[in-house]
Amino acid sequence: MLYPLLLPTLIGLLAPFTNSLACPAPSPTTITTVTTMESLAAPSSTSTGTTDRLVFCHFMIGITSNRQSSADYDDDMKRAKDMGIDAFALNIGTDPYTDTQLGFAYDSAARNGMNVFLSFDFNWWHIDQASAVGAKISQYADHSAQLKVDGKTFVSSFSGDGIDVPAMTSAAGQDLFFAPNFHPGQGDFDAIQGALNWMAWPNNGDNKAPSGGKDVTVADGDKAYIAALNGKPYIAPASAWFSTHYGQEVSYSKNWVFPSDLLWYNRWREILELGPRFVEIITWNDYGESHYTGPLSSPHTDDGASKWVMDMPHDGWLEMSKPFIAAYKAGVTTALDYITEEKLVYWYRPTPKHVNCDATDNTMQGNPNNSSGNFFRGRPNGWESMKDEVFVVALLKSPAQVLVQSGDQSQSIQAPVGISAHSVPMGVGQQKFAVTRDGQTVLSGTSLKDIVDTCICGIYNFNAYVGTLPAPSTIDRLQPAGLAMLSQGLKVACPTNTLGASAVSGGVAVETGAA
């Protein structure tokens, strides 16, 4: 589902908190070598190994109108549960197919041992619809898959400041654990049981990348929400990326990035230190904003995002988070004991940021230089904040050497035991990775995605390609419905699903790279 992020100006709200963070900031970046490293300290001796902490993942119902039965949700439910996710936050608007898809999702969740809950998107719902919101909650509250927290029906939102919470609760006819995306200084925090902070990316306080000396970190947002909640439970956001590049496909334009780079790794380290009661991964399937962690093959319709999503899987990010999720739920601050398989997760943008695509990247109107970052195609607002680097996270049970060859540039990194993050300069060409220990190769492989100095599909693509070693057994691809709008608005040809085309055996595409 498309929506422009509705974010009030946060600079004024966060100013009192920017000098005192709720948790330690990540270690300073060391260029081209180890950038940050998870604490290797033993788990806290005071931890019981069990907590009441829960992990949610935001799921967009608005792009699932093509699902035909509850079975179409089974793979999502099983994958999420296997990663340690407890519930999907089902983002809903007012589409005519919403109830059909909610019925499928709730039934699949029950069948697969998952929970779900409603997250009202107030780009489509309105704050004067408290009774209608309450009635919708009541419609699903007694389903066996409905998440209950402290014996109450759990409900959340995207935005929604100003809704009449008592009227909504009365219409729902039951006790609610209402944890909306209210904003400090705007929503009535006395009327709610918890709150979600949506802003999971460094920003300028006005829904764009940091600029002009204005840099609001995610930890600044933590601090503001924790203060506003005054002891009530906090839903801390965790996201890996943000890049969107809509133009003439929609009635408005969205064309900006937030600095992401090693955000996913650094954010999980912050969460382990912060220890909030809830975490929400943003998102499972919002392909349009490039922060999806679920598979491309998850059934969905195309809202124009296929232009920068095709051949760009992200599920390696979810695999990377699994030991962090386990450590978070155990109440400890290191994930070392939860590494069950040695793994390398790597990601990078498909082109250097200075590649010029202005001649083929369509504009909605007027100015192809995209000076505002809101209304035109062209380089996205915030593009300068992204680094031309290849990012690698090693999950190791003992120290090893990580070898990265990006184009014609090679680098060897000594990676410690545990989960460590590294970056190397981006080079045009093939991307090769290996892990060696005591002279023996532990992992090795060549990525299916080269870095190129041309404009793929003729557009600026600031999305990330995410790969893993060991490589997956199959190539994650968009289904036909997810490619329906691929050619709309493009000035050049854009072949579909080309990932791995050079690695074909007997007519079947296969991944390269193995343990």
Buried (B, 14 or more C-beta within 10 A) or exposed (E): BBBBBBBBEBBEBBEEBBEEBBBEEBBEBEEBEBBBBBBEEEBEEEEEEEBEBBBBBBBBBBBBBBBEEBEBBBBBBBBBBEBBBBBBBBBBBBBEEBBBBBBBBBBBBBBBEBBBBBBBBBBBBBBEBBBBBBBBBBBBBEBEBBBEBEEBBBBBBBBBBBBBBEBBBEBBEEBBBBBBBBBBBEBEBEBBBBBBBBBBBBBBBEBBBBBEEBBBBBBBBBBBBBBBBEEBBBBBBBBBBBBBBBBBBBEEBBBBBBBBBBBBBBBBBBBBBBBBBBBBBBBBBBBBBBBBBBBBBBBBBBBBBBBBBBBBBBBBBBBBBBBBBBBBBBBBBBBBBBBEEBBBBBBBBBBBBEBEBBEBBBBBEEEBEBEBBBBBBBBBBBBEBBBBBBBBBBBBEEEBBBBBBBBEBEBEBEBBBBBBBBBBBBBBBBBBBBBBBEEEEBBBBBBBBBBBEEBBBBBBBBBBBBBBBBBBEEBBBBBEBBBBBBBBBBBBEBEEBBBBEEBEEEEEBBBBBEB
